[in-house]
Amino acid sequence: EPTFTGTTDKNDGTPQFLLVANRESGVTAIPGLRGKTLAIQTNSRADLGRMWIEVLLHEGGLGPADRFFSSLSSVSTPSAAALPVFFGKLGAGVVDRASFEVMEEMNPQLGSKLLVLAASPPLLPGILCVDKRTKDNREDLLQGLRELHRTVEGKQILLVFKSNRLKPVDTEDLERVRTLYTKYRLISGKTPAAQTAVPGGVRLGVRP
């Protein structure tokens, strides 16, 4: 059963994505980005930022992202999505909120120069599941996972998965990703099997 998710958010929140543009470009709303370039921060476990942008544009009647923007690129770090927008080399970027706020703290000009055009709902990038058949020492196992960040060995394990700690997963966490992926599947014309692996490894049971 889905039990925990890794988090890097300083407030232990589920990650959110922000769509940002340079204030000096004159763009104040999403339609103003038509024909511009976009960089999307992509997590190695799930391409949720791209899915969110596709759904956002579709619901706004703006069409698919590869037609709306002149070019799309995936980047692996928050700075690669935000800094080129800050320097005017890209039209817009998709970056996770926690990283953006850290960059703002380090460089206040970033926050004053970049305008947030949209924010995604909190989206779960991955889950840790515990086998329901595990009976012996189950509570010890769960407690150990909750406190993984308190030991040197545990921190090393979390570092591999780019997390600071594990937090419990709730139904709302899962449902937000299911909803996003269902919408993305419908607009992209994809019809996966009943058991669907979201790109990157979030495994969901998609039902009619």
GUSE-255770 format. One record per residue (C-alpha): residue number from 1; residue in one letter; x, y, z. Coordinates in steps of 0.25 Angstrom, whole numbers, padded with zeros to 4 digits. Layout:
<sites>
i,aa,X,Y,Z
NUM,A,X,Y,Z
...
</sites>
This chain:
<sites>
i,aa,X,Y,Z
1,E,0000,0000,0000
2,P,0005,0014,-0003
3,T,0011,0019,0011
4,F,0021,0030,0009
5,T,0027,0040,-0001
6,G,0040,0047,0000
7,T,0041,0062,0001
8,T,0051,0073,0000
9,D,0042,0084,0003
10,K,0046,0092,0016
11,N,0032,0092,0020
12,D,0030,0077,0017
13,G,0020,0081,0007
14,T,0017,0073,-0006
15,P,0024,0079,-0018
16,Q,0017,0090,-0026
17,F,0021,0095,-0040
18,L,0022,0110,-0044
19,L,0021,0116,-0058
20,V,0029,0128,-0058
21,A,0032,0139,-0068
22,N,0041,0151,-0068
23,R,0034,0164,-0064
24,E,0042,0172,-0074
25,S,0036,0164,-0085
26,G,0022,0170,-0083
27,V,0016,0157,-0082
28,T,0005,0157,-0071
29,A,-0003,0145,-0074
30,I,-0001,0131,-0080
31,P,-0007,0135,-0094
32,G,0005,0145,-0095
33,L,0015,0133,-0096
34,R,0010,0129,-0109
35,G,0022,0127,-0119
36,K,0032,0128,-0107
37,T,0042,0118,-0102
38,L,0040,0109,-0090
39,A,0049,0101,-0081
40,I,0042,0091,-0071
41,Q,0049,0085,-0059
42,T,0047,0070,-0060
43,N,0049,0061,-0048
44,S,0056,0048,-0052
45,R,0044,0040,-0045
46,A,0032,0047,-0052
47,D,0030,0057,-0063
48,L,0019,0064,-0055
49,G,0023,0078,-0059
50,R,0021,0075,-0074
51,M,0007,0068,-0071
52,W,0003,0080,-0063
53,I,0006,0090,-0074
54,E,-0001,0082,-0085
55,V,-0014,0081,-0076
56,L,-0013,0096,-0072
57,L,-0012,0100,-0087
58,H,-0023,0091,-0091
59,E,-0032,0096,-0081
60,G,-0029,0110,-0085
61,G,-0033,0107,-0099
62,L,-0018,0109,-0104
63,G,-0015,0096,-0110
64,P,-0004,0086,-0108
65,A,0009,0092,-0103
66,D,0018,0088,-0115
67,R,0009,0097,-0123
68,F,0007,0108,-0113
69,F,0022,0110,-0110
70,S,0033,0112,-0121
71,S,0041,0102,-0114
72,L,0041,0093,-0102
73,S,0053,0087,-0094
74,S,0054,0079,-0081
75,V,0064,0082,-0071
76,S,0069,0075,-0059
77,T,0071,0086,-0049
78,P,0062,0098,-0044
79,S,0073,0108,-0047
80,A,0073,0103,-0062
81,A,0058,0106,-0063
82,A,0058,0120,-0055
83,L,0071,0127,-0058
84,P,0071,0127,-0073
85,V,0057,0134,-0071
86,F,0063,0144,-0062
87,F,0074,0147,-0072
88,G,0064,0148,-0083
89,K,0069,0136,-0091
90,L,0056,0128,-0089
91,G,0042,0133,-0090
92,A,0037,0125,-0078
93,G,0041,0114,-0069
94,V,0034,0103,-0060
95,V,0041,0101,-0047
96,D,0037,0095,-0033
97,R,0033,0105,-0023
98,A,0042,0101,-0012
99,S,0054,0102,-0020
100,F,0049,0116,-0026
101,E,0048,0121,-0012
102,V,0062,0117,-0008
103,M,0067,0124,-0020
104,E,0059,0136,-0016
105,E,0065,0136,-0003
106,M,0079,0136,-0009
107,N,0076,0146,-0020
108,P,0064,0155,-0016
109,Q,0065,0161,-0030
110,L,0060,0148,-0035
111,G,0047,0150,-0028
112,S,0045,0164,-0033
113,K,0048,0161,-0047
114,L,0041,0148,-0049
115,L,0026,0148,-0050
116,V,0018,0135,-0046
117,L,0007,0133,-0056
118,A,0002,0120,-0051
119,A,0004,0110,-0039
120,S,0000,0095,-0040
121,P,-0007,0088,-0029
122,P,0003,0080,-0020
123,L,0007,0068,-0028
124,L,0013,0055,-0022
125,P,0026,0051,-0030
126,G,0027,0037,-0025
127,I,0023,0028,-0014
128,L,0029,0017,-0005
129,C,0020,0005,-0003
130,V,0020,-0005,0008
131,D,0015,-0020,0005
132,K,0002,-0022,0012
133,R,0007,-0036,0015
134,T,0017,-0031,0024
135,K,0012,-0035,0038
136,D,0024,-0037,0046
137,N,0031,-0024,0052
138,R,0022,-0016,0043
139,E,0021,-0005,0053
140,D,0036,-0005,0055
141,L,0038,-0004,0040
142,L,0028,0008,0039
143,Q,0034,0015,0050
144,G,0048,0013,0045
145,L,0044,0019,0031
146,R,0038,0031,0038
147,E,0051,0034,0046
148,L,0060,0030,0034
149,H,0065,0045,0033
150,R,0070,0044,0048
151,T,0082,0034,0045
152,V,0094,0036,0036
153,E,0091,0023,0029
154,G,0077,0028,0027
155,K,0081,0041,0021
156,Q,0090,0034,0011
157,I,0079,0026,0006
158,L,0070,0038,0005
159,L,0081,0046,-0002
160,V,0080,0035,-0013
161,F,0066,0038,-0015
162,K,0068,0053,-0014
163,S,0060,0055,-0002
164,N,0061,0060,0012
165,R,0051,0052,0019
166,L,0039,0043,0017
167,K,0025,0048,0020
168,P,0012,0040,0020
169,V,0004,0039,0008
170,D,-0011,0042,0009
171,T,-0023,0040,-0001
172,E,-0023,0054,-0006
173,D,-0008,0053,-0010
174,L,-0011,0041,-0019
175,E,-0024,0047,-0024
176,R,-0017,0060,-0029
177,V,-0007,0052,-0038
178,R,-0018,0042,-0042
179,T,-0027,0054,-0047
180,L,-0015,0061,-0054
181,Y,-0011,0048,-0061
182,T,-0025,0045,-0065
183,K,-0027,0058,-0071
184,Y,-0013,0058,-0078
185,R,-0016,0044,-0084
186,L,-0030,0049,-0089
187,I,-0024,0061,-0096
188,S,-0012,0054,-0102
189,G,-0020,0042,-0107
190,K,-0012,0032,-0099
191,T,-0020,0020,-0094
192,P,-0011,0012,-0085
193,A,-0016,-0001,-0078
194,A,-0023,-0002,-0065
195,Q,-0010,-0002,-0057
196,T,-0003,0010,-0062
197,A,0011,0015,-0058
198,V,0013,0030,-0058
199,P,0026,0033,-0065
200,G,0037,0032,-0055
201,G,0030,0021,-0046
202,V,0018,0026,-0039
203,R,0009,0014,-0041
204,L,-0006,0017,-0042
205,G,-0019,0009,-0043
206,V,-0027,0016,-0054
207,R,-0041,0013,-0054
208,P,-0053,0018,-0062
</sites>
